[in-house]
């Protein structure tokens, strides 16, 4: 499993989410409430989410 990371767009702020990708999908957690756990997404749902972000960013 990979390490947790946050977007480079976050800068030094702790008001963001962190992501940990793994072979079966990804986990997402709030940087201000790490002890509250994470949401886990399947590989299929995580891929669909990333694709939707990519399409939104390109104006499709």
Number of C-alpha atoms within 10 A of each C-alpha: 9 10 9 13 13 16 10 7 8 11 10 8 8 12 10 15 18 17 20 17 18 13 9 13 15 21 18 19 20 17 16 11 10 12 9 9 11 17 11 17 16 14 15 11 13 17 14 12 12 11 12 13 12 12 10 10 9 8 7 7
